[in-house]
């Protein structure tokens, strides 16, 4: 039996201003073996340190019970790891840790409330590089600075599983939230080379011109995000309304069409009859997914 696909977490950092809805995207270095040169959301693999017992006191247990209960494992039909509440907690921690490592934004607040203070912000920022090199260092930062993770702000957005034709696979949960107003994003110029806050028109223009390249889940998630924002009329209203959205697993099947790949999603009427590894297909899918195309073509990215 194949080993379970590693679990991962990805975060859509969002803000709204005169330019409309903007999302933070980062560009991975071209030489990386996994998604090199692609624009992505901050995120990465869940590590053993994300399950450390000392982190339990650094999370709101009600938020874990609420979000975690909707992340519990379903029969995805793939070699995905089972998810219990402890693992769900680890995924939420991973979402916060990876966001800090890759964007410098720490989704946390001082224990007991109160302002961050410039000195504490500076100390935390100075330890960012160390946490990138040692994931266990993230827990030490929280304990040393007496911080509590803002996991209650994370809205469970989607669940994608990398198709079997990819050499490296992840079972990834996506989360969305408004970026904290007192923090600014930056990249470390290591694995990531650029970052940008971009509106829908900018992203569509960069994709059309070929300046920006993305993996299919990133593009599909953006389309879902823009559609939801238009439907709800604003960022705050969108996140509040989507907090209880149904999130089924999405494991694309695929066919080669010339130099492109056509990915076929579980709500396509031919999905179950197609060869290849798939996920459990629901009898009825949420409206937000049914509004999306069930097939998408992309240049093959290697």
Number of C-alpha atoms within 10 A of each C-alpha: 4 7 8 14 17 17 23 25 27 26 26 27 23 18 21 15 8 5 11 13 19 21 21 21 22 22 24 22 19 14 10 12 11 15 19 17 22 20 24 23 22 26 25 21 17 24 18 12 18 25 21 13 11 13 20 17 12 21 19 14 14 11 17 20 15 14 21 23 14 18 24 13 17 14 12 18 13 18 17 20 15 14 18 14 18 15 21 23 25 27 28 31 29 28 28 26 32 26 24 26 26 25 24 20 23 23 22 20 19 17 14 8 9 8 9 15 9 8 9 13 14 11 12 17 15 11 15 23 15 14 19 17 10 11 19 18 18 25 21 15 17 20 16 9 16 14 21 21 22 19 24 16 18 23 22 24 23 21 20 20 25 18 21 16 11 11 10 13 17 20 23 24 24 23 21 21 21 17 20 15 7 9 12 11 17 18 20 16 13 10 17 23 16 16 22 15 16 18 17 16 10 12 20 14 12 12 14 11 10 9 9 15 23 18 15 19 17 17 19 14 16 16 14 17 21 14 15 19 18 12 12 15 11 14 22 14 13 16 22 13 13 15 16 14 16 17 18 21 24 24 25 24 24 23 14 13 12 9 8 14 18 19 19 23 24 24 21 13 11 11 20 17 7 13 10 14 16 23 23 16 20 11 6 8 15 13 9 14 16 12 11 15 12 17 16 16 15 17 16 14 15 10
